[in-house]
Amino acid sequence: MANYLRVWRSGGTYFFTVCLLRRHGNDLLIRHIDALRKAIVQTRQNHAFEINAWVVLPEHQHCVITLPAGDDDFALRWRLIKRRFPEAIPNTEYRNEVRIRRGERGVWQRRYWEHLIRNEQDYQAHVDYVHFNPVKHQLVRRVSEWPYSTFHRWLEAGVYPSNWGAGGVSSSLEYDD
């Protein structure tokens, strides 16, 4: 088994990609967006974190979050979100024998991608990547057309113009998500 190295920083700001187990043709996250939002809200009630940027696509999500000072446990937060979401939706997904034996749902990939944000340029590049992702995946032509994104909050704050990311590359980051 691979030895995954995580970077733990108290009060750190992190970028995450979290994917459904079965991605092809799956729209579970947006079909049950209210359940996902509730899982996030419930987790934040007891384990605070700041949402800097977040986008939910049909089968994966990206976010940039900041943990409170004195806290580096992002893994606990993801464990809770990934547990609460399936509890709130119908149990209809395929599960292989291993997941059945372990009593696991077949909703999420076990792992996720995590990156510690290192400076302001890194932060802005990841926030832009998060917001531009629906265009990258050809779900919409303009970032402003995707409803499941914090882009609208940033737009209201005057950080982005309304036509930002319309039909062009708007981030220097290239991830295969």
C-alpha positions as CSV (number, residue, x, y, z in Angstrom):
1,M,0.0,0.0,0.0
2,A,1.2,3.5,-0.8
3,N,2.6,5.7,2.0
4,Y,0.6,8.9,1.6
5,L,2.4,12.0,3.1
6,R,0.1,14.7,4.3
7,V,1.2,18.2,5.4
8,W,-0.3,19.2,8.7
9,R,-0.3,22.9,9.5
10,S,-2.1,24.4,12.4
11,G,-4.5,27.1,11.0
12,G,-3.4,26.1,7.5
13,T,-5.2,26.9,4.3
14,Y,-5.7,23.9,2.0
15,F,-7.0,23.0,-1.4
16,F,-8.9,19.7,-1.7
17,T,-10.3,17.5,-4.5
18,V,-12.8,14.9,-3.2
19,C,-14.4,12.5,-5.7
20,L,-17.2,10.0,-5.8
21,L,-16.2,6.4,-6.2
22,R,-18.1,5.9,-9.5
23,R,-17.5,9.1,-11.5
24,H,-18.6,8.3,-15.0
25,G,-22.1,9.6,-15.6
26,N,-22.8,10.1,-11.9
27,D,-24.5,13.3,-10.8
28,L,-25.0,12.3,-7.2
29,L,-23.5,15.4,-5.6
30,I,-25.7,18.0,-7.4
31,R,-28.7,15.7,-7.3
32,H,-28.4,15.7,-3.5
33,I,-26.8,19.1,-3.1
34,D,-28.9,19.9,0.0
35,A,-27.7,16.7,1.7
36,L,-24.1,17.7,0.9
37,R,-24.6,21.2,2.2
38,K,-26.2,19.9,5.4
39,A,-23.2,17.5,5.9
40,I,-20.8,20.5,5.6
41,V,-22.9,22.7,7.9
42,Q,-23.1,20.0,10.5
43,T,-19.4,19.4,10.4
44,R,-18.6,23.1,10.7
45,Q,-20.8,23.4,13.8
46,N,-18.4,21.3,15.9
47,H,-15.2,21.5,13.8
48,A,-15.0,25.0,12.4
49,F,-13.3,25.9,9.2
50,E,-13.5,28.9,6.8
51,I,-14.8,28.2,3.3
52,N,-12.6,30.3,1.0
53,A,-13.8,28.8,-2.2
54,W,-15.9,25.7,-3.1
55,V,-17.4,24.2,-6.2
56,V,-19.5,21.1,-6.4
57,L,-19.7,19.3,-9.7
58,P,-21.8,16.3,-10.5
59,E,-19.2,13.7,-9.3
60,H,-16.4,15.6,-7.6
61,Q,-15.8,18.8,-5.7
62,H,-12.9,21.2,-5.1
63,C,-12.5,23.6,-2.2
64,V,-10.1,25.9,-0.5
65,I,-10.6,26.0,3.3
66,T,-8.8,27.5,6.2
67,L,-8.6,25.7,9.6
68,P,-8.7,27.6,12.9
69,A,-5.5,28.6,14.7
70,G,-4.3,25.7,16.8
71,D,-6.1,23.1,14.6
72,D,-4.6,21.0,11.8
73,D,-7.1,18.1,11.6
74,F,-8.6,18.5,8.1
75,A,-8.9,14.7,8.0
76,L,-11.5,14.6,10.7
77,R,-13.6,17.2,8.9
78,W,-13.5,15.2,5.6
79,R,-14.2,11.9,7.5
80,L,-17.4,13.5,9.0
81,I,-18.6,15.1,5.7
82,K,-18.0,11.8,3.9
83,R,-19.9,9.9,6.5
84,R,-22.8,12.3,6.9
85,F,-23.6,12.8,3.2
86,P,-24.3,9.1,2.5
87,E,-26.4,8.8,5.6
88,A,-28.8,11.4,4.2
89,I,-29.3,9.8,0.7
90,P,-30.9,6.6,-0.5
91,N,-28.7,3.5,-0.3
92,T,-28.9,2.5,-3.9
93,E,-25.2,2.6,-5.1
94,Y,-23.3,-0.5,-6.1
95,R,-20.9,-1.9,-3.4
96,N,-18.3,-4.5,-4.0
97,E,-17.7,-7.4,-1.6
98,V,-15.0,-5.6,0.3
99,R,-17.2,-2.6,1.0
100,I,-20.1,-4.8,2.0
101,R,-17.9,-6.8,4.3
102,R,-16.7,-3.6,6.0
103,G,-20.2,-2.1,6.2
104,E,-19.1,0.8,3.9
105,R,-21.3,2.7,1.5
106,G,-20.0,2.9,-2.1
107,V,-20.3,6.6,-2.5
108,W,-16.8,8.2,-2.0
109,Q,-13.3,7.3,-3.2
110,R,-11.4,6.5,0.0
111,R,-8.7,9.1,-0.5
112,Y,-8.7,12.7,-1.6
113,W,-6.2,15.2,-3.0
114,E,-4.9,17.8,-0.5
115,H,-2.5,20.6,-1.1
116,L,-1.3,23.1,1.6
117,I,-1.5,26.6,0.2
118,R,1.9,28.2,0.5
119,N,1.5,31.9,-0.3
120,E,-0.9,34.5,-1.8
121,Q,-0.1,33.6,-5.4
122,D,-0.7,29.9,-4.7
123,Y,-4.0,30.8,-2.9
124,Q,-5.3,32.9,-5.8
125,A,-4.4,30.2,-8.4
126,H,-6.3,27.6,-6.4
127,V,-9.3,29.8,-5.8
128,D,-9.4,30.6,-9.6
129,Y,-9.0,26.9,-10.4
130,V,-12.0,26.0,-8.1
131,H,-14.2,28.6,-9.6
132,F,-13.2,27.9,-13.2
133,N,-13.7,24.1,-13.0
134,P,-17.3,24.0,-14.3
135,V,-16.1,25.7,-17.5
136,K,-13.1,23.4,-17.7
137,H,-15.5,20.4,-17.6
138,Q,-17.8,22.0,-20.2
139,L,-20.7,22.0,-17.8
140,V,-21.3,25.7,-18.6
141,R,-19.8,28.3,-20.9
142,R,-19.4,31.0,-18.2
143,V,-18.4,30.6,-14.6
144,S,-21.4,32.7,-13.5
145,E,-23.8,30.1,-14.9
146,W,-22.8,27.3,-12.5
147,P,-25.0,27.5,-9.3
148,Y,-23.0,25.3,-7.0
149,S,-20.0,27.6,-6.5
150,T,-18.7,30.2,-4.1
151,F,-17.9,32.3,-7.3
152,H,-21.2,34.1,-6.7
153,R,-20.1,35.2,-3.3
154,W,-16.8,36.5,-4.7
155,L,-18.7,38.2,-7.5
156,E,-20.9,40.0,-5.0
157,A,-17.8,41.1,-3.1
158,G,-16.4,42.7,-6.3
159,V,-13.4,40.3,-6.5
160,Y,-14.3,39.0,-10.0
161,P,-16.1,40.8,-12.9
162,S,-19.3,39.0,-14.0
163,N,-17.7,37.8,-17.2
164,W,-14.6,36.3,-15.5
165,G,-13.7,32.9,-16.9
166,A,-16.1,33.1,-19.9
167,G,-14.8,30.6,-22.4
168,G,-11.1,31.0,-21.6
169,V,-8.4,29.6,-19.3
170,S,-8.5,31.5,-16.0
171,S,-6.1,29.6,-13.9
172,S,-2.5,28.6,-14.2
173,L,-3.1,25.3,-12.5
174,E,-3.6,22.1,-14.4
175,Y,-4.9,19.1,-12.5
176,D,-6.5,16.0,-13.9
177,D,-9.6,15.8,-11.8
